[in-house]
Amino acid sequence: QDDRHVVNRWSELAEQHGLDMVVCVAAAQRRGILDADEAKRNGKDGDNIAPGFRISGLGQLIEAGIQADRLLVFGD
């Protein structure tokens, strides 16, 4: 079976290289992904975001784009 555990591999990559793995807050909401703060705000018992990931908004993306020499985007 070709079970690659993609999320686990991203988490490992982030830990090994000190990467900031940020999930767009709007995309997370559409998919039901919650960190501890979002879970509390929505009256849920706990979070379900993968280890090493965190949720942030468009402001952080803009700030990162201003400071970076390049921006990589995966997906559409």
C-alpha positions in Angstrom: 0.0 0.0 0.0 1.3 3.4 -0.9 0.6 5.2 2.4 3.0 8.2 2.4 1.8 10.0 5.5 2.2 13.4 3.7 1.2 15.5 6.7 3.7 13.7 8.9 6.4 14.2 6.4 5.7 18.0 6.3 5.8 18.1 10.1 9.1 16.2 10.1 10.5 18.6 7.5 9.5 21.6 9.5 11.1 20.2 12.6 14.3 19.3 10.9 14.8 22.6 9.2 13.1 25.0 11.6 10.3 25.9 9.1 7.2 27.9 9.9 4.4 25.8 8.6 1.4 28.2 8.3 -2.1 27.3 7.3 -4.4 30.0 5.9 -7.1 30.7 8.4 -9.8 30.8 5.7 -8.7 27.5 4.1 -8.5 25.9 7.6 -12.0 27.0 8.4 -13.4 25.6 5.1 -11.8 22.3 6.0 -12.6 22.2 9.7 -9.0 22.5 10.8 -8.7 24.1 14.2 -5.8 25.1 16.4 -6.3 25.5 20.2 -7.4 29.2 19.9 -9.8 28.5 17.1 -11.3 25.5 18.9 -11.8 27.5 22.1 -13.4 30.4 20.1 -15.7 28.0 18.3 -16.7 26.1 21.5 -15.0 22.8 20.4 -13.3 20.4 22.8 -9.9 20.4 21.2 -7.8 21.2 18.2 -7.0 19.0 15.2 -4.2 20.7 13.4 -1.1 18.6 12.7 2.0 19.0 14.8 4.3 21.7 13.6 1.6 23.7 11.8 -0.2 26.9 12.9 -3.0 29.0 11.6 -2.5 32.6 10.5 -4.1 35.2 8.3 -3.4 37.2 5.2 -1.5 39.9 7.1 1.3 37.5 7.9 1.5 36.4 4.2 1.8 40.0 3.1 4.5 40.8 5.7 6.4 37.7 4.7 6.2 38.7 1.1 7.6 42.1 1.8 10.5 40.7 3.8 11.3 37.7 1.6 13.3 37.5 -1.7 10.9 34.9 -3.0 7.6 33.3 -2.2 6.7 29.6 -2.9 3.0 28.7 -3.1 1.8 25.1 -3.5 -1.6 24.5 -5.0 -4.0 26.7 -6.9 
